[in-house]
């Protein structure tokens, strides 16, 4: 759910100083867990959709921008 129109799928994006200059970070609520019953009820009441989250496989945390190497 968004409070502002954006195409990134996040609530807000901002730039933060980093060792290599500036990194762009996305902040805000993105996932809803099965124990968050109140928000799940609100999603249902508003007629919104949820999507399954994959939990099998490798997880990758990408840091350093588009030119950075990714290690698994």
Gaussian input, Z-matrix of N, CA and C with variables (Angstrom, degrees):
# hf/3-21g

backbone

0 1
 N
 C     1     B1
 C     2     B2     1     A1
 N     3     B3     2     A2     1     D1
 C     4     B4     3     A3     2     D2
 C     5     B5     4     A4     3     D3
 N     6     B6     5     A5     4     D4
 C     7     B7     6     A6     5     D5
 C     8     B8     7     A7     6     D6
 N     9     B9     8     A8     7     D7
 C    10    B10     9     A9     8     D8
 C    11    B11    10    A10     9     D9
 N    12    B12    11    A11    10    D10
 C    13    B13    12    A12    11    D11
 C    14    B14    13    A13    12    D12
 N    15    B15    14    A14    13    D13
 C    16    B16    15    A15    14    D14
 C    17    B17    16    A16    15    D15
 N    18    B18    17    A17    16    D16
 C    19    B19    18    A18    17    D17
 C    20    B20    19    A19    18    D18
 N    21    B21    20    A20    19    D19
 C    22    B22    21    A21    20    D20
 C    23    B23    22    A22    21    D21
 N    24    B24    23    A23    22    D22
 C    25    B25    24    A24    23    D23
 C    26    B26    25    A25    24    D24
 N    27    B27    26    A26    25    D25
 C    28    B28    27    A27    26    D26
 C    29    B29    28    A28    27    D27
 N    30    B30    29    A29    28    D28
 C    31    B31    30    A30    29    D29
 C    32    B32    31    A31    30    D30
 N    33    B33    32    A32    31    D31
 C    34    B34    33    A33    32    D32
 C    35    B35    34    A34    33    D33
 N    36    B36    35    A35    34    D34
 C    37    B37    36    A36    35    D35
 C    38    B38    37    A37    36    D36
 N    39    B39    38    A38    37    D37
 C    40    B40    39    A39    38    D38
 C    41    B41    40    A40    39    D39
 N    42    B42    41    A41    40    D40
 C    43    B43    42    A42    41    D41
 C    44    B44    43    A43    42    D42
 N    45    B45    44    A44    43    D43
 C    46    B46    45    A45    44    D44
 C    47    B47    46    A46    45    D45
 N    48    B48    47    A47    46    D46
 C    49    B49    48    A48    47    D47
 C    50    B50    49    A49    48    D48
 N    51    B51    50    A50    49    D49
 C    52    B52    51    A51    50    D50
 C    53    B53    52    A52    51    D51
 N    54    B54    53    A53    52    D52
 C    55    B55    54    A54    53    D53
 C    56    B56    55    A55    54    D54
 N    57    B57    56    A56    55    D55
 C    58    B58    57    A57    56    D56
 C    59    B59    58    A58    57    D57
 N    60    B60    59    A59    58    D58
 C    61    B61    60    A60    59    D59
 C    62    B62    61    A61    60    D60
 N    63    B63    62    A62    61    D61
 C    64    B64    63    A63    62    D62
 C    65    B65    64    A64    63    D63
 N    66    B66    65    A65    64    D64
 C    67    B67    66    A66    65    D65
 C    68    B68    67    A67    66    D66
 N    69    B69    68    A68    67    D67
 C    70    B70    69    A69    68    D68
 C    71    B71    70    A70    69    D69
 N    72    B72    71    A71    70    D70
 C    73    B73    72    A72    71    D71
 C    74    B74    73    A73    72    D72
 N    75    B75    74    A74    73    D73
 C    76    B76    75    A75    74    D74
 C    77    B77    76    A76    75    D75
 N    78    B78    77    A77    76    D76
 C    79    B79    78    A78    77    D77
 C    80    B80    79    A79    78    D78
 N    81    B81    80    A80    79    D79
 C    82    B82    81    A81    80    D80
 C    83    B83    82    A82    81    D81
 N    84    B84    83    A83    82    D82
 C    85    B85    84    A84    83    D83
 C    86    B86    85    A85    84    D84
 N    87    B87    86    A86    85    D85
 C    88    B88    87    A87    86    D86
 C    89    B89    88    A88    87    D87
 N    90    B90    89    A89    88    D88
 C    91    B91    90    A90    89    D89
 C    92    B92    91    A91    90    D90
 N    93    B93    92    A92    91    D91
 C    94    B94    93    A93    92    D92
 C    95    B95    94    A94    93    D93
 N    96    B96    95    A95    94    D94
 C    97    B97    96    A96    95    D95
 C    98    B98    97    A97    96    D96
 N    99    B99    98    A98    97    D97
 C   100   B100    99    A99    98    D98
 C   101   B101   100   A100    99    D99
 N   102   B102   101   A101   100   D100
 C   103   B103   102   A102   101   D101
 C   104   B104   103   A103   102   D102
 N   105   B105   104   A104   103   D103
 C   106   B106   105   A105   104   D104
 C   107   B107   106   A106   105   D105
 N   108   B108   107   A107   106   D106
 C   109   B109   108   A108   107   D107
 C   110   B110   109   A109   108   D108
 N   111   B111   110   A110   109   D109
 C   112   B112   111   A111   110   D110
 C   113   B113   112   A112   111   D111
 N   114   B114   113   A113   112   D112
 C   115   B115   114   A114   113   D113
 C   116   B116   115   A115   114   D114
 N   117   B117   116   A116   115   D115
 C   118   B118   117   A117   116   D116
 C   119   B119   118   A118   117   D117
 N   120   B120   119   A119   118   D118
 C   121   B121   120   A120   119   D119
 C   122   B122   121   A121   120   D120
 N   123   B123   122   A122   121   D121
 C   124   B124   123   A123   122   D122
 C   125   B125   124   A124   123   D123
 N   126   B126   125   A125   124   D124
 C   127   B127   126   A126   125   D125
 C   128   B128   127   A127   126   D126
 N   129   B129   128   A128   127   D127
 C   130   B130   129   A129   128   D128
 C   131   B131   130   A130   129   D129
 N   132   B132   131   A131   130   D130
 C   133   B133   132   A132   131   D131
 C   134   B134   133   A133   132   D132
 N   135   B135   134   A134   133   D133
 C   136   B136   135   A135   134   D134
 C   137   B137   136   A136   135   D135
 N   138   B138   137   A137   136   D136
 C   139   B139   138   A138   137   D137
 C   140   B140   139   A139   138   D138
 N   141   B141   140   A140   139   D139
 C   142   B142   141   A141   140   D140
 C   143   B143   142   A142   141   D141
 N   144   B144   143   A143   142   D142
 C   145   B145   144   A144   143   D143
 C   146   B146   145   A145   144   D144
 N   147   B147   146   A146   145   D145
 C   148   B148   147   A147   146   D146
 C   149   B149   148   A148   147   D147
 N   150   B150   149   A149   148   D148
 C   151   B151   150   A150   149   D149
 C   152   B152   151   A151   150   D150
 N   153   B153   152   A152   151   D151
 C   154   B154   153   A153   152   D152
 C   155   B155   154   A154   153   D153
 N   156   B156   155   A155   154   D154
 C   157   B157   156   A156   155   D155
 C   158   B158   157   A157   156   D156
 N   159   B159   158   A158   157   D157
 C   160   B160   159   A159   158   D158
 C   161   B161   160   A160   159   D159
 N   162   B162   161   A161   160   D160
 C   163   B163   162   A162   161   D161
 C   164   B164   163   A163   162   D162
 N   165   B165   164   A164   163   D163
 C   166   B166   165   A165   164   D164
 C   167   B167   166   A166   165   D165
 N   168   B168   167   A167   166   D166
 C   169   B169   168   A168   167   D167
 C   170   B170   169   A169   168   D168
 N   171   B171   170   A170   169   D169
 C   172   B172   171   A171   170   D170
 C   173   B173   172   A172   171   D171
 N   174   B174   173   A173   172   D172
 C   175   B175   174   A174   173   D173
 C   176   B176   175   A175   174   D174
 N   177   B177   176   A176   175   D175
 C   178   B178   177   A177   176   D176
 C   179   B179   178   A178   177   D177
 N   180   B180   179   A179   178   D178
 C   181   B181   180   A180   179   D179
 C   182   B182   181   A181   180   D180
 N   183   B183   182   A182   181   D181
 C   184   B184   183   A183   182   D182
 C   185   B185   184   A184   183   D183
 N   186   B186   185   A185   184   D184
 C   187   B187   186   A186   185   D185
 C   188   B188   187   A187   186   D186
 N   189   B189   188   A188   187   D187
 C   190   B190   189   A189   188   D188
 C   191   B191   190   A190   189   D189
 N   192   B192   191   A191   190   D190
 C   193   B193   192   A192   191   D191
 C   194   B194   193   A193   192   D192
 N   195   B195   194   A194   193   D193
 C   196   B196   195   A195   194   D194
 C   197   B197   196   A196   195   D195
 N   198   B198   197   A197   196   D196
 C   199   B199   198   A198   197   D197
 C   200   B200   199   A199   198   D198
 N   201   B201   200   A200   199   D199
 C   202   B202   201   A201   200   D200
 C   203   B203   202   A202   201   D201
 N   204   B204   203   A203   202   D202
 C   205   B205   204   A204   203   D203
 C   206   B206   205   A205   204   D204
 N   207   B207   206   A206   205   D205
 C   208   B208   207   A207   206   D206
 C   209   B209   208   A208   207   D207
 N   210   B210   209   A209   208   D208
 C   211   B211   210   A210   209   D209
 C   212   B212   211   A211   210   D210
 N   213   B213   212   A212   211   D211
 C   214   B214   213   A213   212   D212
 C   215   B215   214   A214   213   D213

   B1=1.4310
   B2=1.5249
   B3=1.3031
   B4=1.4526
   B5=1.5168
   B6=1.3278
   B7=1.4461
   B8=1.5218
   B9=1.3243
   B10=1.4638
   B11=1.5184
   B12=1.3263
   B13=1.4634
   B14=1.5283
   B15=1.3073
   B16=1.4544
   B17=1.5177
   B18=1.3017
   B19=1.4530
   B20=1.5177
   B21=1.3221
   B22=1.4559
   B23=1.5191
   B24=1.3071
   B25=1.4477
   B26=1.5153
   B27=1.3121
   B28=1.4531
   B29=1.5263
   B30=1.3281
   B31=1.4477
   B32=1.5194
   B33=1.3291
   B34=1.4676
   B35=1.5278
   B36=1.3153
   B37=1.4645
   B38=1.5216
   B39=1.3271
   B40=1.4547
   B41=1.5187
   B42=1.3216
   B43=1.4520
   B44=1.5214
   B45=1.3429
   B46=1.4576
   B47=1.5234
   B48=1.3527
   B49=1.4610
   B50=1.5298
   B51=1.3332
   B52=1.4584
   B53=1.5237
   B54=1.3293
   B55=1.4658
   B56=1.5234
   B57=1.3139
   B58=1.4608
   B59=1.5296
   B60=1.3140
   B61=1.4657
   B62=1.5086
   B63=1.3355
   B64=1.4657
   B65=1.5240
   B66=1.3204
   B67=1.4691
   B68=1.5146
   B69=1.3234
   B70=1.4632
   B71=1.5338
   B72=1.3202
   B73=1.4585
   B74=1.5194
   B75=1.3169
   B76=1.4612
   B77=1.5232
   B78=1.3239
   B79=1.4613
   B80=1.5194
   B81=1.3055
   B82=1.4478
   B83=1.5128
   B84=1.3154
   B85=1.4512
   B86=1.5202
   B87=1.3027
   B88=1.4469
   B89=1.5249
   B90=1.3234
   B91=1.4501
   B92=1.5171
   B93=1.3130
   B94=1.4573
   B95=1.5127
   B96=1.3240
   B97=1.4612
   B98=1.5179
   B99=1.3135
   B100=1.4682
   B101=1.5236
   B102=1.3371
   B103=1.4655
   B104=1.5192
   B105=1.3384
   B106=1.4687
   B107=1.5285
   B108=1.3159
   B109=1.4631
   B110=1.5227
   B111=1.3301
   B112=1.4651
   B113=1.5259
   B114=1.3197
   B115=1.4688
   B116=1.5270
   B117=1.3304
   B118=1.4650
   B119=1.5331
   B120=1.3323
   B121=1.4657
   B122=1.5312
   B123=1.3443
   B124=1.4622
   B125=1.5313
   B126=1.3115
   B127=1.4700
   B128=1.5227
   B129=1.3283
   B130=1.4681
   B131=1.5282
   B132=1.3394
   B133=1.4655
   B134=1.5312
   B135=1.3259
   B136=1.4602
   B137=1.5222
   B138=1.3284
   B139=1.4572
   B140=1.5253
   B141=1.3321
   B142=1.4663
   B143=1.5164
   B144=1.3134
   B145=1.4609
   B146=1.5193
   B147=1.3107
   B148=1.4631
   B149=1.5200
   B150=1.3042
   B151=1.4578
   B152=1.5193
   B153=1.3301
   B154=1.4619
   B155=1.5295
   B156=1.3229
   B157=1.4602
   B158=1.5245
   B159=1.3005
   B160=1.4569
   B161=1.5209
   B162=1.3077
   B163=1.4650
   B164=1.5280
   B165=1.3219
   B166=1.4654
   B167=1.5243
   B168=1.3305
   B169=1.4591
   B170=1.5119
   B171=1.3285
   B172=1.4553
   B173=1.5136
   B174=1.3121
   B175=1.4478
   B176=1.5259
   B177=1.3210
   B178=1.4536
   B179=1.5198
   B180=1.3201
   B181=1.4694
   B182=1.5162
   B183=1.3202
   B184=1.4723
   B185=1.5240
   B186=1.3387
   B187=1.4631
   B188=1.5254
   B189=1.3233
   B190=1.4494
   B191=1.5137
   B192=1.3081
   B193=1.4662
   B194=1.5079
   B195=1.3296
   B196=1.4630
   B197=1.5305
   B198=1.3343
   B199=1.4636
   B200=1.5168
   B201=1.3361
   B202=1.4583
   B203=1.5311
   B204=1.3216
   B205=1.4652
   B206=1.5158
   B207=1.3123
   B208=1.4524
   B209=1.5109
   B210=1.3323
   B211=1.4767
   B212=1.5124
   B213=1.3249
   B214=1.4687
   B215=1.5131
   A1=108.14
   A2=115.62
   A3=120.86
   A4=111.03
   A5=115.33
   A6=120.29
   A7=111.08
   A8=116.07
   A9=121.46
   A10=108.43
   A11=118.25
   A12=118.76
   A13=110.73
   A14=116.46
   A15=120.85
   A16=108.20
   A17=117.12
   A18=119.88
   A19=112.23
   A20=117.84
   A21=120.14
   A22=113.36
   A23=118.08
   A24=119.99
   A25=112.91
   A26=117.96
   A27=122.64
   A28=108.56
   A29=116.17
   A30=119.72
   A31=111.82
   A32=116.74
   A33=120.72
   A34=109.21
   A35=116.95
   A36=122.55
   A37=108.23
   A38=116.60
   A39=120.78
   A40=110.12
   A41=116.54
   A42=121.80
   A43=109.26
   A44=115.41
   A45=122.20
   A46=108.06
   A47=118.37
   A48=119.74
   A49=111.08
   A50=115.80
   A51=121.53
   A52=108.95
   A53=116.27
   A54=121.25
   A55=111.47
   A56=117.60
   A57=121.31
   A58=112.63
   A59=117.21
   A60=120.57
   A61=110.87
   A62=115.97
   A63=121.32
   A64=108.50
   A65=116.87
   A66=122.45
   A67=108.31
   A68=116.18
   A69=121.46
   A70=107.78
   A71=117.10
   A72=123.09
   A73=109.94
   A74=115.90
   A75=122.87
   A76=108.23
   A77=116.04
   A78=121.89
   A79=110.10
   A80=116.10
   A81=120.12
   A82=112.79
   A83=115.41
   A84=121.73
   A85=111.55
   A86=116.57
   A87=120.60
   A88=112.08
   A89=116.46
   A90=120.32
   A91=109.62
   A92=115.30
   A93=122.30
   A94=106.99
   A95=115.74
   A96=120.46
   A97=111.61
   A98=115.14
   A99=120.96
   A100=113.16
   A101=117.86
   A102=120.52
   A103=112.80
   A104=118.18
   A105=122.24
   A106=109.33
   A107=114.43
   A108=121.12
   A109=113.21
   A110=118.20
   A111=119.75
   A112=111.15
   A113=117.17
   A114=118.90
   A115=110.26
   A116=117.66
   A117=120.31
   A118=110.76
   A119=116.61
   A120=120.25
   A121=110.83
   A122=116.48
   A123=120.38
   A124=110.81
   A125=117.36
   A126=121.20
   A127=110.06
   A128=115.86
   A129=120.49
   A130=110.67
   A131=116.73
   A132=121.67
   A133=111.53
   A134=116.71
   A135=121.08
   A136=113.41
   A137=116.84
   A138=121.01
   A139=113.40
   A140=116.41
   A141=120.55
   A142=110.73
   A143=116.34
   A144=121.95
   A145=111.36
   A146=115.45
   A147=121.98
   A148=107.54
   A149=115.42
   A150=121.17
   A151=108.91
   A152=117.70
   A153=119.46
   A154=111.57
   A155=115.58
   A156=122.37
   A157=107.96
   A158=116.75
   A159=120.09
   A160=109.57
   A161=117.07
   A162=121.04
   A163=111.98
   A164=116.94
   A165=121.29
   A166=108.20
   A167=116.08
   A168=120.14
   A169=111.68
   A170=116.00
   A171=121.35
   A172=110.66
   A173=115.61
   A174=121.52
   A175=107.84
   A176=116.96
   A177=122.03
   A178=108.70
   A179=115.59
   A180=121.27
   A181=106.18
   A182=116.65
   A183=121.98
   A184=109.23
   A185=115.81
   A186=120.88
   A187=108.93
   A188=116.98
   A189=120.15
   A190=115.38
   A191=118.20
   A192=119.88
   A193=113.61
   A194=116.40
   A195=121.42
   A196=114.46
   A197=118.31
   A198=119.84
   A199=114.24
   A200=117.67
   A201=120.95
   A202=110.97
   A203=115.37
   A204=120.72
   A205=109.51
   A206=116.55
   A207=122.66
   A208=108.73
   A209=116.36
   A210=121.50
   A211=108.30
   A212=116.68
   A213=119.94
   A214=110.10
   D1=141.88
   D2=-177.02
   D3=-119.92
   D4=142.83
   D5=172.55
   D6=-93.09
   D7=-16.24
   D8=-179.95
   D9=-134.84
   D10=151.61
   D11=177.62
   D12=-72.57
   D13=126.97
   D14=175.89
   D15=-157.31
   D16=157.67
   D17=-177.25
   D18=-103.85
   D19=1.58
   D20=-174.90
   D21=-82.35
   D22=-17.94
   D23=-176.43
   D24=85.67
   D25=5.64
   D26=179.24
   D27=-117.50
   D28=165.24
   D29=-179.76
   D30=-74.12
   D31=-44.03
   D32=-179.95
   D33=-154.15
   D34=144.20
   D35=175.41
   D36=-117.67
   D37=145.75
   D38=178.93
   D39=-149.69
   D40=160.87
   D41=177.29
   D42=-99.25
   D43=137.53
   D44=-178.54
   D45=-126.28
   D46=135.35
   D47=177.12
   D48=-57.98
   D49=139.41
   D50=-179.72
   D51=-138.09
   D52=169.15
   D53=-178.71
   D54=-57.23
   D55=-34.33
   D56=-177.61
   D57=-97.10
   D58=15.55
   D59=-179.24
   D60=126.33
   D61=-104.02
   D62=-178.74
   D63=-137.04
   D64=134.54
   D65=173.75
   D66=-109.33
   D67=150.47
   D68=177.06
   D69=-102.63
   D70=128.03
   D71=-177.85
   D72=-120.93
   D73=143.53
   D74=174.26
   D75=-102.89
   D76=132.15
   D77=179.36
   D78=-122.11
   D79=155.82
   D80=172.58
   D81=123.78
   D82=169.56
   D83=-179.82
   D84=-66.96
   D85=131.65
   D86=-177.03
   D87=-132.36
   D88=-37.31
   D89=-176.06
   D90=-118.35
   D91=148.75
   D92=175.66
   D93=-123.07
   D94=125.57
   D95=179.68
   D96=-92.80
   D97=163.35
   D98=-176.63
   D99=-63.68
   D100=-20.64
   D101=178.85
   D102=-85.88
   D103=-6.92
   D104=-179.91
   D105=-89.97
   D106=67.29
   D107=-171.18
   D108=-64.28
   D109=-35.02
   D110=-178.19
   D111=-66.25
   D112=-44.31
   D113=-179.94
   D114=-70.44
   D115=-34.12
   D116=176.50
   D117=-64.00
   D118=-38.64
   D119=176.51
   D120=-64.95
   D121=-40.35
   D122=178.96
   D123=-65.89
   D124=-41.07
   D125=177.27
   D126=-58.90
   D127=-45.46
   D128=179.06
   D129=-63.96
   D130=-44.62
   D131=-179.61
   D132=-60.48
   D133=-37.13
   D134=-179.70
   D135=-83.82
   D136=-3.25
   D137=179.03
   D138=71.26
   D139=27.04
   D140=-179.74
   D141=-87.64
   D142=165.10
   D143=-179.33
   D144=-103.14
   D145=151.02
   D146=169.08
   D147=-121.27
   D148=160.26
   D149=-178.43
   D150=-131.04
   D151=145.93
   D152=-179.26
   D153=-66.50
   D154=147.78
   D155=176.55
   D156=-103.34
   D157=127.51
   D158=177.92
   D159=-71.80
   D160=136.82
   D161=-179.88
   D162=-125.42
   D163=4.17
   D164=179.56
   D165=-112.50
   D166=139.46
   D167=178.08
   D168=115.22
   D169=-175.94
   D170=-179.17
   D171=-81.84
   D172=143.51
   D173=174.56
   D174=-104.61
   D175=137.78
   D176=-178.73
   D177=-123.66
   D178=131.16
   D179=173.99
   D180=-110.33
   D181=109.29
   D182=-175.51
   D183=-92.72
   D184=122.55
   D185=178.95
   D186=-128.52
   D187=147.89
   D188=171.85
   D189=105.18
   D190=4.79
   D191=176.41
   D192=88.60
   D193=-179.33
   D194=-173.26
   D195=-63.96
   D196=-24.89
   D197=-178.92
   D198=-90.75
   D199=-1.54
   D200=-175.82
   D201=-74.89
   D202=148.69
   D203=176.85
   D204=-79.21
   D205=142.49
   D206=179.14
   D207=-106.63
   D208=125.73
   D209=177.52
   D210=-111.30
   D211=141.51
   D212=176.16
   D213=-116.60

